[in-house]
Amino acid sequence: MAILLLADHDSNHLSDQTAKALSAAAKIASGTGADVHILVAGAGARQAAEQAAKLAGVAKVLVAEDASLANNLAEPLAALIYAIAADYDTFIAAATSLGKNVLPRVAALLDVSQVSEIIEVVSSDTYLRPIYAGNAIQTVQTTEAKRVITVRASSFSPASQGPLAAIEPISVAALSSELSTFVSNALSSSDRPELTSAKIIISGGRALGSSDKFRQVILPVADKLGAAVGASRAAVDASYAPNDWQVGQTGKAVAPDLYIACGISGAIQHLAGMKDSKVIVAINKDEEAPIFQVADYGLVADLFDALPELEKSI
């Protein structure tokens, strides 16, 4: 039996989260000798399918193009996966908004339990996943006939480029959903890197004091470094930063090469989303702040003094 990976894409571009989830799928496949197939579904998804076919470890790319699959509505996508489920024993996706929306429905249709947000593959049926805001790691072994898995993509490196895989169109039956309809997209746009794929992230906390101070102090450093901008939940709740900047248990999980935490105390909910970063730098005037316990480099200083000096020196 093969493994089916649901691709995350916007029709024109394949998300790098898919390449990271493919690394997890490849590790599962290595223990069984199974092939990995990528499902690219949407309206006009051929370009994303061609990008998926270039990834190493992919045996085949399935393309399902239909108007009913536009806009990533969960019900038609889940119905499509269920319709081809007989050929697969493992269904996997990155734990993005798409994966979290679709795969639980697939698990329900298959009447199996889902294993969510794995961070390591122990064997083809055994995985590690964080619990208690990342303070404990749970080993999960599934005995289900069909395995449904989401992957915390920040824990895996993206798959490299490989030989071009075959692209196979599949027929799509009527998949219209009576449970949901697409109304509109309200997407944020930025010239900065996307938070979950950025190599450098600078984040601010409640200590910034206001949205104006957040932008005056954090953004100039981010611009100099070519970094994405993040925020703690406290900063987002105080309206210092938009929701899509939130890093943590209830925000986005990130693992950049460099994470700079400014005025962030280090609550466990925030640490759960960024402690896998390769290098962590903390700037906080409270030398007892928990963030220093996970930081590789710590600076006990007032961020309003330190960050302008940092910007001048870059």
N, C-alpha and C positions, 0 to 999 in steps of 0.2 A: 504494500500500500504506500501511497505517496503522501507528501505534506503539502498543504495548500496555504500559501501566504497571501493575505489580503493587502494589496498595495494601497498606500496613502498617497494621493496625488491631486492636482488641480486640473487635470487633463493635459496641460502643457508641460508640467514639471513633476517628476517623481520626487516625493519627499525623501530626504536622507534618513528619516526615521525607518523607512522601508528597508534601506540597505543595512541598517543596524539590526532590525528584526530578522533579516535574512541570515545574519551571522548566528543568531540563536537557532534558527531553523536548521542551518547547516550542521550545528553541533548535535542536534537531535537526530538528524539524518545519518550522521557518521556512525552512530551506534546500531543502526538498523539497515543501512545501505539503501534507504528510501530516496526517491527523487524529490526535489523541491520544485513545485510549480507556483508561479506568482499569478494571482488573479488581478487584472486591471479592469475595473468596471466603471463605466460612465458614458456620457454622451460625447463622442469625439475624443476617445482616450488613446488613440493610436500612438501619438507622440510619446506619451508616458510609457506605453507598452514597449516602445523601441528602446527607451532608456532602461527599463527593467531587464530587457533581454541582454544587455551588456554587462550585467552583474555576474560575478563569479559564483558558481555553485547552483545556478538556475538551470534546470533541465528543460523547462518549457514555460512560456508565458501565455496565459489564456486571456483573450480580450473579449469582453462583453460590452457591446455598444448599443445603447437604446435610450430613448428619451426618458423612460421610466427610471433609469439609473443616474440621471443627472442630479447634481447637487448633493450627492452622498446621503440620500435619505436612508435611514437604517432599515426599514421594513423591506423594501425591494432588494437591497443588498443581501440581507439575511435570507430572504426567500431564494435568491439566486444561488447562494452558497449551499443551502439545504438541498436544492435541486440537483447539485452535482456531488453531494456528500458521499454517495456510495463508493466513489473512486478514491476516497481519502480516509485516513485514520487520525490525522492531526490537522488542526486548523489554528493558524497563528496570525497575529497582527501586533503591530506596535501599540503600546498603551497611550495612543493619542485620542483626541476626541472621537475620531472615526472608529478606531478599534474598540474603545470603551462603549461605543454606542451600538456597534453591529454584533460583535462576538457574543455578548450575553444573550442576545436574541437567537443566535445560532445554537448556543448551548441549550436554550430552552426548547427549540425545535427538535434538537437531537435527544433531549431528555437526559443530559449529562451535566456534571458540575464543571464549572470553568476554573482554571488556575490562573490567577491574575497577577500581573506585574512581576514576572520572574526576573531575577537578576543574574542567575547562573544556571547552566544546564549540567546536572550531575550525570544523568544517563537519559535514555530516550523517554523514560516515564517518571523521572525524579528531578525536581528542580528546587532552587532556593528562591525565597521571596521575603521581603522585609515586612515585619509587623511592628505594632506599637511605635509608629512614627520612625521606623528604622532602628529602634533600640534593640531589636532582636531579629534574628534571621531564622525563618521557618523552613524546614525541609519537608517538601510535599511529594508524595508518591501517589500517582493516580492509577487506578485499575480500570478506568472507564474504557470501553471499546473504542470510543471516539474521544480524542483529547482536544480541548478547546483552551487556547493559551494566549494571554497577552504578555507583551515583553516590555519591561522598562528599558527603553532604548539607550538611555544614558549609560547603562552598564555594559554595553557591547560596542565594539568598534564596527564601523561600516564595512560591508563586504567590498572587496576590490573589484576592479574591472576584469572581465574574463571573456572567454570565447562567446560569440553571439549565439544565444539560445533561439530555438524555434518559437515563432509567434503563431498561435492557433486561435482563430476566431471561434467563439461558441455561440450557439443560438440562444436567444433570450425569449422565453415565453412571456405572456402578459403578467407583469409584476407590479401593476399599479397598486398603490396603498390607499386604503380608506381611512387609515389611522392618522396619517400625517400628510401635509402638503407643504411644498416649498413656497415661502412668502417673499423673502428677500435676504440678501447678505449684507451685513454691516461689518466690514473688514477694516482693521487698522492697517495703516501703511507707514513704513519707516525706511529711511536710508540706511539704518543700522542693521547689523546681522540679526537674524531671527534668534530668539533667546535660547531655544533648545539645541541649536546647532552652532552657536557662537564659540569661538576659541577663547575669547576673553569676555568676562562679564564684570561690571562694576555695579554693586547694589547698594541702595540706601535704606536706612531704617527710620523709625519714628523720631530719632534724634535730630533729623534735618529740620523739623519744626514747621515746615510749610511747603506747599508745592512750588512756590517761587524759589525758595532756598534749595530745594531738590534740584531744580533745573539750573540754577546759578552755579552750584557747586559740583554736582555729579556729571551733568551733560558735557561740560568742557573737557573733562578728563576722558570721558567715553569717546568724544570726537577725536582727541589726540591719539588714543590707543586703538581706534577702530573697533571699539567694544560694544556689545549689547548692554542694555541697561535693565537691571532688575530691581526688585523692592521686596521688603518684608511684608507680611500680612498687615502688621500694625501700620506701616506707611500707606498701604493701599486702603485700609479701612478708614484712615484719616484723610483720604483723598489727596495725598501728596503725589501719588503715582496711579496710573491706570491699572485696571484689573489684569490685563495681559502681561504686565511686568512682574507679577507676583511669583516669587520663588518659594517653594516649600511644600509641605504635605498637602495643602489645599490649593496650591498653585502648580508651578511647573518644576519638574525634576531636571536638573542640569548637571553636566559634568565637563566643564570647560578646562582648558589647559591652565587658565589663571582666573581665580574668583577673588574679587576685592570687595570685602564687606565693610561698609562705612556706617558707623553709628547703629550697628545691628548687635543686639545683646547676645543672640545665639540661642533662642528658644528652640526646643527639640523639633517643633513643627517646621521651623526654617531649616535647621540642620538636615532634616530628612530629605530636603530637596537639593542640597548642594554639597554634602560632605564627601561625595565621590569625586569632587574636583581635584585635578592633579596637584595644583598649588593654590593654597588659600592664604590670602593676606587679610588681616583684620586691623581696622583703625577704630579705636574706641578710647574715650578718656577714662573709662572705668576699667581699671586693671584687673578687676575680679569678674569681668564679663565672661560668661560661658563660651563665647565665640573663640576666645584665646585657647581653649582646650583642644580645638580641632584645627587651629590655624598653624600653618607652616612658618609664617612670619607675622608678628604682631607689633603694632605701633600704638603705645599708650600716648594719645595726643588728642587735641581738639580737632575734629575733622574740618572745621571751618578755617583752621590754620594749615593743616596738613595737605588738604586737597588742592588749594590754590598753589602751594609750593610744588606739589607733584606735577601739576599742569605746566608750570613754568619750566620745570626741569626736563620735560619730555621733548 
